[in-house]
């Protein structure tokens, strides 16, 4: 009924070696969705730039920033799409 979904995560961070650069991301689901988990007052442009950089380097088409500092989880979601990735 349910398909297995591959994911990469560790207790604190997952790491992947890419061109001799170690990337530290929170959760990677099935090589197509990258999650960055935050608990900050506000999601800043630097957080979005970090996610976009990881998406480009790993060739991941969709990324989400989830900010757990919001009262409603839906208010803390930021979705980013990288056109042409993972084709």
PyMOL Python script that loads the backbone (N, CA, C, O; Angstrom):
from pymol import cmd

cmd.read_pdbstr("""\
ATOM      1  N   UNK A   1       0.820  -1.192   0.000  1.00  0.00           N
ATOM      2  CA  UNK A   1       0.000   0.000   0.000  1.00  0.00           C
ATOM      3  C   UNK A   1       0.868   1.262   0.000  1.00  0.00           C
ATOM      4  O   UNK A   1       0.619   2.183  -0.778  1.00  0.00           O
ATOM      5  N   UNK A   2       1.867   1.307   0.852  1.00  0.00           N
ATOM      6  CA  UNK A   2       2.742   2.461   0.909  1.00  0.00           C
ATOM      7  C   UNK A   2       4.098   2.100   0.338  1.00  0.00           C
ATOM      8  O   UNK A   2       4.631   1.029   0.626  1.00  0.00           O
ATOM      9  N   UNK A   3       4.655   2.981  -0.464  1.00  0.00           N
ATOM     10  CA  UNK A   3       5.983   2.760  -1.024  1.00  0.00           C
ATOM     11  C   UNK A   3       7.033   3.245  -0.034  1.00  0.00           C
ATOM     12  O   UNK A   3       6.821   4.222   0.684  1.00  0.00           O
ATOM     13  N   UNK A   4       8.131   2.572  -0.005  1.00  0.00           N
ATOM     14  CA  UNK A   4       9.226   2.991   0.870  1.00  0.00           C
ATOM     15  C   UNK A   4       9.844   4.270   0.312  1.00  0.00           C
ATOM     16  O   UNK A   4      10.052   4.391  -0.896  1.00  0.00           O
ATOM     17  N   UNK A   5      10.130   5.204   1.181  1.00  0.00           N
ATOM     18  CA  UNK A   5      10.735   6.467   0.788  1.00  0.00           C
ATOM     19  C   UNK A   5      12.148   6.480   1.347  1.00  0.00           C
ATOM     20  O   UNK A   5      12.354   6.338   2.552  1.00  0.00           O
ATOM     21  N   UNK A   6      13.112   6.652   0.460  1.00  0.00           N
ATOM     22  CA  UNK A   6      14.494   6.728   0.914  1.00  0.00           C
ATOM     23  C   UNK A   6      14.781   8.093   1.500  1.00  0.00           C
ATOM     24  O   UNK A   6      14.340   9.109   0.962  1.00  0.00           O
ATOM     25  N   UNK A   7      15.517   8.126   2.596  1.00  0.00           N
ATOM     26  CA  UNK A   7      15.867   9.408   3.193  1.00  0.00           C
ATOM     27  C   UNK A   7      17.239   9.324   3.823  1.00  0.00           C
ATOM     28  O   UNK A   7      17.716   8.248   4.183  1.00  0.00           O
ATOM     29  N   UNK A   8      17.868  10.494   3.950  1.00  0.00           N
ATOM     30  CA  UNK A   8      19.170  10.606   4.603  1.00  0.00           C
ATOM     31  C   UNK A   8      19.028  11.552   5.773  1.00  0.00           C
ATOM     32  O   UNK A   8      18.579  12.687   5.616  1.00  0.00           O
ATOM     33  N   UNK A   9      19.406  11.088   6.930  1.00  0.00           N
ATOM     34  CA  UNK A   9      19.454  11.979   8.077  1.00  0.00           C
ATOM     35  C   UNK A   9      20.308  11.330   9.149  1.00  0.00           C
ATOM     36  O   UNK A   9      20.549  10.123   9.119  1.00  0.00           O
ATOM     37  N   UNK A  10      20.749  12.112  10.066  1.00  0.00           N
ATOM     38  CA  UNK A  10      21.533  11.620  11.189  1.00  0.00           C
ATOM     39  C   UNK A  10      20.933  12.219  12.446  1.00  0.00           C
ATOM     40  O   UNK A  10      19.934  12.934  12.370  1.00  0.00           O
ATOM     41  N   UNK A  11      21.516  11.944  13.591  1.00  0.00           N
ATOM     42  CA  UNK A  11      20.984  12.501  14.820  1.00  0.00           C
ATOM     43  C   UNK A  11      20.977  14.020  14.766  1.00  0.00           C
ATOM     44  O   UNK A  11      20.011  14.649  15.199  1.00  0.00           O
ATOM     45  N   UNK A  12      22.031  14.613  14.246  1.00  0.00           N
ATOM     46  CA  UNK A  12      22.107  16.074  14.204  1.00  0.00           C
ATOM     47  C   UNK A  12      22.080  16.594  12.772  1.00  0.00           C
ATOM     48  O   UNK A  12      21.204  17.385  12.422  1.00  0.00           O
ATOM     49  N   UNK A  13      23.002  16.171  11.955  1.00  0.00           N
ATOM     50  CA  UNK A  13      23.082  16.630  10.571  1.00  0.00           C
ATOM     51  C   UNK A  13      23.458  15.463   9.676  1.00  0.00           C
ATOM     52  O   UNK A  13      24.109  14.513  10.111  1.00  0.00           O
ATOM     53  N   UNK A  14      23.049  15.543   8.447  1.00  0.00           N
ATOM     54  CA  UNK A  14      23.551  14.627   7.429  1.00  0.00           C
ATOM     55  C   UNK A  14      24.659  15.346   6.679  1.00  0.00           C
ATOM     56  O   UNK A  14      24.648  16.570   6.557  1.00  0.00           O
ATOM     57  N   UNK A  15      25.591  14.594   6.189  1.00  0.00           N
ATOM     58  CA  UNK A  15      26.692  15.180   5.437  1.00  0.00           C
ATOM     59  C   UNK A  15      26.848  14.432   4.131  1.00  0.00           C
ATOM     60  O   UNK A  15      26.663  13.216   4.072  1.00  0.00           O
ATOM     61  N   UNK A  16      27.184  15.154   3.101  1.00  0.00           N
ATOM     62  CA  UNK A  16      27.452  14.537   1.810  1.00  0.00           C
ATOM     63  C   UNK A  16      28.654  15.240   1.209  1.00  0.00           C
ATOM     64  O   UNK A  16      28.712  16.469   1.176  1.00  0.00           O
ATOM     65  N   UNK A  17      29.604  14.466   0.738  1.00  0.00           N
ATOM     66  CA  UNK A  17      30.815  15.016   0.141  1.00  0.00           C
ATOM     67  C   UNK A  17      30.527  15.357  -1.315  1.00  0.00           C
ATOM     68  O   UNK A  17      30.163  14.479  -2.097  1.00  0.00           O
ATOM     69  N   UNK A  18      30.688  16.625  -1.684  1.00  0.00           N
ATOM     70  CA  UNK A  18      30.466  17.082  -3.047  1.00  0.00           C
ATOM     71  C   UNK A  18      31.624  17.979  -3.452  1.00  0.00           C
ATOM     72  O   UNK A  18      31.796  19.066  -2.901  1.00  0.00           O
ATOM     73  N   UNK A  19      32.414  17.528  -4.408  1.00  0.00           N
ATOM     74  CA  UNK A  19      33.556  18.312  -4.893  1.00  0.00           C
ATOM     75  C   UNK A  19      34.426  18.814  -3.752  1.00  0.00           C
ATOM     76  O   UNK A  19      34.760  19.998  -3.697  1.00  0.00           O
ATOM     77  N   UNK A  20      34.784  17.945  -2.865  1.00  0.00           N
ATOM     78  CA  UNK A  20      35.640  18.216  -1.703  1.00  0.00           C
ATOM     79  C   UNK A  20      35.056  19.275  -0.757  1.00  0.00           C
ATOM     80  O   UNK A  20      35.797  19.898   0.004  1.00  0.00           O
ATOM     81  N   UNK A  21      33.753  19.477  -0.800  1.00  0.00           N
ATOM     82  CA  UNK A  21      33.074  20.370   0.133  1.00  0.00           C
ATOM     83  C   UNK A  21      32.076  19.525   0.929  1.00  0.00           C
ATOM     84  O   UNK A  21      31.274  18.794   0.348  1.00  0.00           O
ATOM     85  N   UNK A  22      32.129  19.629   2.247  1.00  0.00           N
ATOM     86  CA  UNK A  22      31.188  18.883   3.071  1.00  0.00           C
ATOM     87  C   UNK A  22      29.948  19.723   3.299  1.00  0.00           C
ATOM     88  O   UNK A  22      30.024  20.814   3.865  1.00  0.00           O
ATOM     89  N   UNK A  23      28.799  19.215   2.859  1.00  0.00           N
ATOM     90  CA  UNK A  23      27.528  19.910   3.030  1.00  0.00           C
ATOM     91  C   UNK A  23      26.830  19.365   4.263  1.00  0.00           C
ATOM     92  O   UNK A  23      26.826  18.157   4.500  1.00  0.00           O
ATOM     93  N   UNK A  24      26.246  20.250   5.042  1.00  0.00           N
ATOM     94  CA  UNK A  24      25.509  19.838   6.227  1.00  0.00           C
ATOM     95  C   UNK A  24      24.060  20.269   6.068  1.00  0.00           C
ATOM     96  O   UNK A  24      23.725  21.447   6.198  1.00  0.00           O
ATOM     97  N   UNK A  25      23.217  19.299   5.786  1.00  0.00           N
ATOM     98  CA  UNK A  25      21.798  19.585   5.630  1.00  0.00           C
ATOM     99  C   UNK A  25      21.022  18.758   6.641  1.00  0.00           C
ATOM    100  O   UNK A  25      21.564  17.822   7.230  1.00  0.00           O
ATOM    101  N   UNK A  26      19.754  19.098   6.846  1.00  0.00           N
ATOM    102  CA  UNK A  26      18.970  18.437   7.877  1.00  0.00           C
ATOM    103  C   UNK A  26      18.361  17.122   7.396  1.00  0.00           C
ATOM    104  O   UNK A  26      18.635  16.072   7.977  1.00  0.00           O
ATOM    105  N   UNK A  27      17.549  17.159   6.357  1.00  0.00           N
ATOM    106  CA  UNK A  27      16.882  15.942   5.873  1.00  0.00           C
ATOM    107  C   UNK A  27      16.822  15.979   4.348  1.00  0.00           C
ATOM    108  O   UNK A  27      16.486  17.002   3.752  1.00  0.00           O
ATOM    109  N   UNK A  28      17.151  14.850   3.730  1.00  0.00           N
ATOM    110  CA  UNK A  28      17.026  14.690   2.286  1.00  0.00           C
ATOM    111  C   UNK A  28      16.129  13.486   2.040  1.00  0.00           C
ATOM    112  O   UNK A  28      16.455  12.368   2.438  1.00  0.00           O
ATOM    113  N   UNK A  29      14.991  13.722   1.379  1.00  0.00           N
ATOM    114  CA  UNK A  29      14.015  12.667   1.116  1.00  0.00           C
ATOM    115  C   UNK A  29      14.092  12.221  -0.330  1.00  0.00           C
ATOM    116  O   UNK A  29      13.830  13.000  -1.247  1.00  0.00           O
ATOM    117  N   UNK A  30      14.451  10.963  -0.527  1.00  0.00           N
ATOM    118  CA  UNK A  30      14.388  10.304  -1.834  1.00  0.00           C
ATOM    119  C   UNK A  30      15.113  11.082  -2.936  1.00  0.00           C
ATOM    120  O   UNK A  30      14.709  11.025  -4.098  1.00  0.00           O
ATOM    121  N   UNK A  31      16.164  11.798  -2.586  1.00  0.00           N
ATOM    122  CA  UNK A  31      16.944  12.602  -3.530  1.00  0.00           C
ATOM    123  C   UNK A  31      16.097  13.567  -4.358  1.00  0.00           C
ATOM    124  O   UNK A  31      16.468  13.915  -5.479  1.00  0.00           O
ATOM    125  N   UNK A  32      14.947  14.004  -3.802  1.00  0.00           N
ATOM    126  CA  UNK A  32      14.131  14.958  -4.555  1.00  0.00           C
ATOM    127  C   UNK A  32      13.536  16.056  -3.667  1.00  0.00           C
ATOM    128  O   UNK A  32      12.959  17.009  -4.193  1.00  0.00           O
ATOM    129  N   UNK A  33      13.656  15.954  -2.347  1.00  0.00           N
ATOM    130  CA  UNK A  33      13.125  16.975  -1.450  1.00  0.00           C
ATOM    131  C   UNK A  33      14.130  17.208  -0.330  1.00  0.00           C
ATOM    132  O   UNK A  33      14.479  16.283   0.404  1.00  0.00           O
ATOM    133  N   UNK A  34      14.589  18.445  -0.204  1.00  0.00           N
ATOM    134  CA  UNK A  34      15.556  18.820   0.823  1.00  0.00           C
ATOM    135  C   UNK A  34      14.850  19.669   1.870  1.00  0.00           C
ATOM    136  O   UNK A  34      14.220  20.674   1.539  1.00  0.00           O
ATOM    137  N   UNK A  35      14.955  19.271   3.125  1.00  0.00           N
ATOM    138  CA  UNK A  35      14.331  20.004   4.227  1.00  0.00           C
ATOM    139  C   UNK A  35      15.393  20.688   5.059  1.00  0.00           C
ATOM    140  O   UNK A  35      16.392  20.071   5.427  1.00  0.00           O
ATOM    141  N   UNK A  36      15.185  21.954   5.355  1.00  0.00           N
ATOM    142  CA  UNK A  36      16.000  22.692   6.311  1.00  0.00           C
ATOM    143  C   UNK A  36      15.096  23.035   7.478  1.00  0.00           C
ATOM    144  O   UNK A  36      14.095  23.732   7.310  1.00  0.00           O
ATOM    145  N   UNK A  37      15.438  22.557   8.642  1.00  0.00           N
ATOM    146  CA  UNK A  37      14.622  22.758   9.838  1.00  0.00           C
ATOM    147  C   UNK A  37      15.209  23.877  10.672  1.00  0.00           C
ATOM    148  O   UNK A  37      16.394  23.857  11.005  1.00  0.00           O
ATOM    149  N   UNK A  38      14.378  24.857  11.011  1.00  0.00           N
ATOM    150  CA  UNK A  38      14.812  26.030  11.763  1.00  0.00           C
ATOM    151  C   UNK A  38      13.876  26.265  12.935  1.00  0.00           C
ATOM    152  O   UNK A  38      12.739  25.793  12.954  1.00  0.00           O
ATOM    153  N   UNK A  39      14.377  26.996  13.899  1.00  0.00           N
ATOM    154  CA  UNK A  39      13.549  27.527  14.978  1.00  0.00           C
ATOM    155  C   UNK A  39      14.066  28.927  15.267  1.00  0.00           C
ATOM    156  O   UNK A  39      14.779  29.161  16.243  1.00  0.00           O
ATOM    157  N   UNK A  40      13.691  29.845  14.396  1.00  0.00           N
ATOM    158  CA  UNK A  40      14.197  31.217  14.450  1.00  0.00           C
ATOM    159  C   UNK A  40      13.023  32.194  14.460  1.00  0.00           C
ATOM    160  O   UNK A  40      11.906  31.847  14.078  1.00  0.00           O
ATOM    161  N   UNK A  41      13.295  33.412  14.901  1.00  0.00           N
ATOM    162  CA  UNK A  41      12.265  34.449  14.954  1.00  0.00           C
ATOM    163  C   UNK A  41      11.649  34.687  13.577  1.00  0.00           C
ATOM    164  O   UNK A  41      10.432  34.809  13.438  1.00  0.00           O
ATOM    165  N   UNK A  42      12.515  34.750  12.561  1.00  0.00           N
ATOM    166  CA  UNK A  42      12.049  34.957  11.183  1.00  0.00           C
ATOM    167  C   UNK A  42      13.031  34.281  10.238  1.00  0.00           C
ATOM    168  O   UNK A  42      14.234  34.253  10.497  1.00  0.00           O
ATOM    169  N   UNK A  43      12.516  33.740   9.145  1.00  0.00           N
ATOM    170  CA  UNK A  43      13.373  33.167   8.118  1.00  0.00           C
ATOM    171  C   UNK A  43      13.978  34.325   7.335  1.00  0.00           C
ATOM    172  O   UNK A  43      13.260  35.134   6.747  1.00  0.00           O
ATOM    173  N   UNK A  44      15.299  34.394   7.334  1.00  0.00           N
ATOM    174  CA  UNK A  44      16.024  35.479   6.683  1.00  0.00           C
ATOM    175  C   UNK A  44      16.459  35.069   5.281  1.00  0.00           C
ATOM    176  O   UNK A  44      16.473  33.882   4.958  1.00  0.00           O
ATOM    177  N   UNK A  45      16.812  36.041   4.450  1.00  0.00           N
ATOM    178  CA  UNK A  45      17.302  35.710   3.106  1.00  0.00           C
ATOM    179  C   UNK A  45      18.523  34.786   3.119  1.00  0.00           C
ATOM    180  O   UNK A  45      18.712  34.009   2.183  1.00  0.00           O
ATOM    181  N   UNK A  46      19.349  34.857   4.158  1.00  0.00           N
ATOM    182  CA  UNK A  46      20.515  33.973   4.236  1.00  0.00           C
ATOM    183  C   UNK A  46      20.086  32.511   4.390  1.00  0.00           C
ATOM    184  O   UNK A  46      20.770  31.615   3.894  1.00  0.00           O
ATOM    185  N   UNK A  47      18.974  32.261   5.063  1.00  0.00           N
ATOM    186  CA  UNK A  47      18.460  30.895   5.185  1.00  0.00           C
ATOM    187  C   UNK A  47      17.987  30.380   3.828  1.00  0.00           C
ATOM    188  O   UNK A  47      18.221  29.222   3.481  1.00  0.00           O
ATOM    189  N   UNK A  48      17.327  31.238   3.071  1.00  0.00           N
ATOM    190  CA  UNK A  48      16.861  30.860   1.736  1.00  0.00           C
ATOM    191  C   UNK A  48      18.046  30.644   0.796  1.00  0.00           C
ATOM    192  O   UNK A  48      18.028  29.730  -0.028  1.00  0.00           O
ATOM    193  N   UNK A  49      19.073  31.483   0.920  1.00  0.00           N
ATOM    194  CA  UNK A  49      20.267  31.332   0.089  1.00  0.00           C
ATOM    195  C   UNK A  49      20.990  30.021   0.409  1.00  0.00           C
ATOM    196  O   UNK A  49      21.504  29.359  -0.493  1.00  0.00           O
ATOM    197  N   UNK A  50      21.028  29.650   1.682  1.00  0.00           N
ATOM    198  CA  UNK A  50      21.647  28.393   2.089  1.00  0.00           C
ATOM    199  C   UNK A  50      20.923  27.212   1.454  1.00  0.00           C
ATOM    200  O   UNK A  50      21.560  26.320   0.894  1.00  0.00           O
ATOM    201  N   UNK A  51      19.593  27.203   1.538  1.00  0.00           N
ATOM    202  CA  UNK A  51      18.814  26.116   0.957  1.00  0.00           C
ATOM    203  C   UNK A  51      18.994  26.065  -0.555  1.00  0.00           C
ATOM    204  O   UNK A  51      19.169  24.985  -1.119  1.00  0.00           O
ATOM    205  N   UNK A  52      18.953  27.208  -1.211  1.00  0.00           N
ATOM    206  CA  UNK A  52      19.106  27.253  -2.662  1.00  0.00           C
ATOM    207  C   UNK A  52      20.492  26.746  -3.083  1.00  0.00           C
ATOM    208  O   UNK A  52      20.613  26.036  -4.081  1.00  0.00           O
ATOM    209  N   UNK A  53      21.516  27.102  -2.342  1.00  0.00           N
ATOM    210  CA  UNK A  53      22.875  26.631  -2.642  1.00  0.00           C
ATOM    211  C   UNK A  53      22.962  25.119  -2.529  1.00  0.00           C
ATOM    212  O   UNK A  53      23.544  24.465  -3.395  1.00  0.00           O
ATOM    213  N   UNK A  54      22.392  24.559  -1.476  1.00  0.00           N
ATOM    214  CA  UNK A  54      22.388  23.102  -1.298  1.00  0.00           C
ATOM    215  C   UNK A  54      21.615  22.423  -2.410  1.00  0.00           C
ATOM    216  O   UNK A  54      22.029  21.381  -2.916  1.00  0.00           O
ATOM    217  N   UNK A  55      20.489  23.013  -2.792  1.00  0.00           N
ATOM    218  CA  UNK A  55      19.677  22.439  -3.869  1.00  0.00           C
ATOM    219  C   UNK A  55      20.459  22.422  -5.185  1.00  0.00           C
ATOM    220  O   UNK A  55      20.393  21.445  -5.931  1.00  0.00           O
ATOM    221  N   UNK A  56      21.189  23.486  -5.471  1.00  0.00           N
ATOM    222  CA  UNK A  56      21.974  23.547  -6.704  1.00  0.00           C
ATOM    223  C   UNK A  56      23.126  22.548  -6.684  1.00  0.00           C
ATOM    224  O   UNK A  56      23.360  21.846  -7.667  1.00  0.00           O
ATOM    225  N   UNK A  57      23.842  22.485  -5.568  1.00  0.00           N
ATOM    226  CA  UNK A  57      24.994  21.587  -5.485  1.00  0.00           C
ATOM    227  C   UNK A  57      24.602  20.116  -5.520  1.00  0.00           C
ATOM    228  O   UNK A  57      25.324  19.292  -6.080  1.00  0.00           O
ATOM    229  N   UNK A  58      23.460  19.784  -4.923  1.00  0.00           N
ATOM    230  CA  UNK A  58      23.012  18.394  -4.870  1.00  0.00           C
ATOM    231  C   UNK A  58      22.057  18.029  -5.997  1.00  0.00           C
ATOM    232  O   UNK A  58      21.676  16.867  -6.134  1.00  0.00           O
ATOM    233  N   UNK A  59      21.667  19.016  -6.810  1.00  0.00           N
ATOM    234  CA  UNK A  59      20.715  18.823  -7.905  1.00  0.00           C
ATOM    235  C   UNK A  59      19.380  18.286  -7.385  1.00  0.00           C
ATOM    236  O   UNK A  59      18.870  17.274  -7.866  1.00  0.00           O
ATOM    237  N   UNK A  60      18.833  18.984  -6.398  1.00  0.00           N
ATOM    238  CA  UNK A  60      17.563  18.622  -5.775  1.00  0.00           C
ATOM    239  C   UNK A  60      16.506  19.622  -6.249  1.00  0.00           C
ATOM    240  O   UNK A  60      16.720  20.827  -6.125  1.00  0.00           O
ATOM    241  N   UNK A  61      15.373  19.162  -6.788  1.00  0.00           N
ATOM    242  CA  UNK A  61      14.402  20.081  -7.396  1.00  0.00           C
ATOM    243  C   UNK A  61      13.533  20.870  -6.418  1.00  0.00           C
ATOM    244  O   UNK A  61      13.111  21.980  -6.744  1.00  0.00           O
ATOM    245  N   UNK A  62      13.251  20.329  -5.226  1.00  0.00           N
ATOM    246  CA  UNK A  62      12.331  20.995  -4.300  1.00  0.00           C
ATOM    247  C   UNK A  62      12.970  21.076  -2.913  1.00  0.00           C
ATOM    248  O   UNK A  62      13.567  20.117  -2.423  1.00  0.00           O
ATOM    249  N   UNK A  63      12.825  22.250  -2.300  1.00  0.00           N
ATOM    250  CA  UNK A  63      13.335  22.433  -0.946  1.00  0.00           C
ATOM    251  C   UNK A  63      12.306  23.121  -0.067  1.00  0.00           C
ATOM    252  O   UNK A  63      11.531  23.954  -0.538  1.00  0.00           O
ATOM    253  N   UNK A  64      12.304  22.772   1.199  1.00  0.00           N
ATOM    254  CA  UNK A  64      11.410  23.390   2.177  1.00  0.00           C
ATOM    255  C   UNK A  64      12.211  23.867   3.377  1.00  0.00           C
ATOM    256  O   UNK A  64      13.070  23.154   3.895  1.00  0.00           O
ATOM    257  N   UNK A  65      11.915  25.076   3.804  1.00  0.00           N
ATOM    258  CA  UNK A  65      12.394  25.548   5.098  1.00  0.00           C
ATOM    259  C   UNK A  65      11.205  25.460   6.033  1.00  0.00           C
ATOM    260  O   UNK A  65      10.147  26.027   5.760  1.00  0.00           O
ATOM    261  N   UNK A  66      11.377  24.753   7.130  1.00  0.00           N
ATOM    262  CA  UNK A  66      10.312  24.629   8.123  1.00  0.00           C
ATOM    263  C   UNK A  66      10.785  25.335   9.383  1.00  0.00           C
ATOM    264  O   UNK A  66      11.755  24.919  10.016  1.00  0.00           O
ATOM    265  N   UNK A  67      10.087  26.410   9.739  1.00  0.00           N
ATOM    266  CA  UNK A  67      10.417  27.186  10.929  1.00  0.00           C
ATOM    267  C   UNK A  67       9.450  26.796  12.050  1.00  0.00           C
ATOM    268  O   UNK A  67       8.252  27.069  11.974  1.00  0.00           O
ATOM    269  N   UNK A  68       9.986  26.158  13.085  1.00  0.00           N
ATOM    270  CA  UNK A  68       9.149  25.673  14.184  1.00  0.00           C
ATOM    271  C   UNK A  68       8.869  26.752  15.237  1.00  0.00           C
ATOM    272  O   UNK A  68       8.263  26.467  16.270  1.00  0.00           O
ATOM    273  N   UNK A  69       9.306  27.978  14.980  1.00  0.00           N
ATOM    274  CA  UNK A  69       9.086  29.062  15.934  1.00  0.00           C
ATOM    275  C   UNK A  69       7.730  29.740  15.743  1.00  0.00           C
ATOM    276  O   UNK A  69       7.384  30.651  16.496  1.00  0.00           O
ATOM    277  N   UNK A  70       6.973  29.314  14.760  1.00  0.00           N
ATOM    278  CA  UNK A  70       5.652  29.895  14.470  1.00  0.00           C
ATOM    279  C   UNK A  70       4.564  29.197  15.275  1.00  0.00           C
ATOM    280  O   UNK A  70       4.712  28.037  15.658  1.00  0.00           O
ATOM    281  N   UNK A  71       3.470  29.909  15.528  1.00  0.00           N
ATOM    282  CA  UNK A  71       2.348  29.299  16.245  1.00  0.00           C
ATOM    283  C   UNK A  71       1.669  28.225  15.416  1.00  0.00           C
ATOM    284  O   UNK A  71       1.295  27.176  15.941  1.00  0.00           O
ATOM    285  N   UNK A  72       1.504  28.478  14.116  1.00  0.00           N
ATOM    286  CA  UNK A  72       0.947  27.476  13.208  1.00  0.00           C
ATOM    287  C   UNK A  72       2.053  27.048  12.251  1.00  0.00           C
ATOM    288  O   UNK A  72       2.772  27.881  11.700  1.00  0.00           O
ATOM    289  N   UNK A  73       2.176  25.757  12.067  1.00  0.00           N
ATOM    290  CA  UNK A  73       3.245  25.232  11.226  1.00  0.00           C
ATOM    291  C   UNK A  73       3.161  25.762   9.798  1.00  0.00           C
ATOM    292  O   UNK A  73       4.193  25.990   9.167  1.00  0.00           O
ATOM    293  N   UNK A  74       1.967  25.958   9.285  1.00  0.00           N
ATOM    294  CA  UNK A  74       1.814  26.444   7.913  1.00  0.00           C
ATOM    295  C   UNK A  74       2.383  27.848   7.733  1.00  0.00           C
ATOM    296  O   UNK A  74       2.779  28.213   6.626  1.00  0.00           O
ATOM    297  N   UNK A  75       2.430  28.645   8.812  1.00  0.00           N
ATOM    298  CA  UNK A  75       3.013  29.985   8.728  1.00  0.00           C
ATOM    299  C   UNK A  75       4.538  29.935   8.642  1.00  0.00           C
ATOM    300  O   UNK A  75       5.167  30.914   8.241  1.00  0.00           O
ATOM    301  N   UNK A  76       5.132  28.805   9.013  1.00  0.00           N
ATOM    302  CA  UNK A  76       6.585  28.679   9.021  1.00  0.00           C
ATOM    303  C   UNK A  76       7.151  27.929   7.837  1.00  0.00           C
ATOM    304  O   UNK A  76       8.314  27.525   7.872  1.00  0.00           O
ATOM    305  N   UNK A  77       6.367  27.727   6.785  1.00  0.00           N
ATOM    306  CA  UNK A  77       6.846  26.996   5.614  1.00  0.00           C
ATOM    307  C   UNK A  77       7.298  27.944   4.513  1.00  0.00           C
ATOM    308  O   UNK A  77       6.607  28.907   4.180  1.00  0.00           O
ATOM    309  N   UNK A  78       8.462  27.657   3.958  1.00  0.00           N
ATOM    310  CA  UNK A  78       8.953  28.375   2.791  1.00  0.00           C
ATOM    311  C   UNK A  78       9.363  27.323   1.762  1.00  0.00           C
ATOM    312  O   UNK A  78      10.224  26.488   2.037  1.00  0.00           O
ATOM    313  N   UNK A  79       8.751  27.362   0.582  1.00  0.00           N
ATOM    314  CA  UNK A  79       9.007  26.374  -0.459  1.00  0.00           C
ATOM    315  C   UNK A  79       9.829  26.988  -1.562  1.00  0.00           C
ATOM    316  O   UNK A  79       9.571  28.112  -1.995  1.00  0.00           O
ATOM    317  N   UNK A  80      10.827  26.244  -2.019  1.00  0.00           N
ATOM    318  CA  UNK A  80      11.680  26.706  -3.116  1.00  0.00           C
ATOM    319  C   UNK A  80      11.739  25.605  -4.171  1.00  0.00           C
ATOM    320  O   UNK A  80      11.827  24.422  -3.845  1.00  0.00           O
ATOM    321  N   UNK A  81      11.690  26.010  -5.434  1.00  0.00           N
ATOM    322  CA  UNK A  81      11.748  25.070  -6.549  1.00  0.00           C
ATOM    323  C   UNK A  81      12.926  25.467  -7.449  1.00  0.00           C
ATOM    324  O   UNK A  81      13.078  26.630  -7.822  1.00  0.00           O
ATOM    325  N   UNK A  82      13.738  24.488  -7.781  1.00  0.00           N
ATOM    326  CA  UNK A  82      14.881  24.696  -8.657  1.00  0.00           C
ATOM    327  C   UNK A  82      14.539  24.136 -10.035  1.00  0.00           C
ATOM    328  O   UNK A  82      14.498  22.921 -10.228  1.00  0.00           O
ATOM    329  N   UNK A  83      14.299  25.024 -10.977  1.00  0.00           N
ATOM    330  CA  UNK A  83      13.894  24.596 -12.316  1.00  0.00           C
ATOM    331  C   UNK A  83      15.018  23.844 -13.003  1.00  0.00           C
ATOM    332  O   UNK A  83      16.177  24.257 -12.949  1.00  0.00           O
ATOM    333  N   UNK A  84      14.674  22.742 -13.646  1.00  0.00           N
ATOM    334  CA  UNK A  84      15.650  21.978 -14.412  1.00  0.00           C
ATOM    335  C   UNK A  84      16.502  21.022 -13.602  1.00  0.00           C
ATOM    336  O   UNK A  84      17.408  20.396 -14.152  1.00  0.00           O
ATOM    337  N   UNK A  85      16.240  20.891 -12.322  1.00  0.00           N
ATOM    338  CA  UNK A  85      17.031  19.988 -11.483  1.00  0.00           C
ATOM    339  C   UNK A  85      16.502  18.570 -11.565  1.00  0.00           C
ATOM    340  O   UNK A  85      15.309  18.348 -11.770  1.00  0.00           O
ATOM    341  N   UNK A  86      17.411  17.607 -11.401  1.00  0.00           N
ATOM    342  CA  UNK A  86      17.066  16.207 -11.267  1.00  0.00           C
ATOM    343  C   UNK A  86      16.302  15.657 -12.465  1.00  0.00           C
ATOM    344  O   UNK A  86      15.330  14.918 -12.307  1.00  0.00           O
ATOM    345  N   UNK A  87      16.752  16.024 -13.671  1.00  0.00           N
ATOM    346  CA  UNK A  87      16.061  15.535 -14.867  1.00  0.00           C
ATOM    347  C   UNK A  87      16.850  14.421 -15.502  1.00  0.00           C
ATOM    348  O   UNK A  87      16.433  13.874 -16.524  1.00  0.00           O
TER     349      UNK A  87
END
""", "prot")
cmd.dss("prot")
cmd.show_as("cartoon", "prot")
cmd.util.cbc("prot")
cmd.orient("prot")
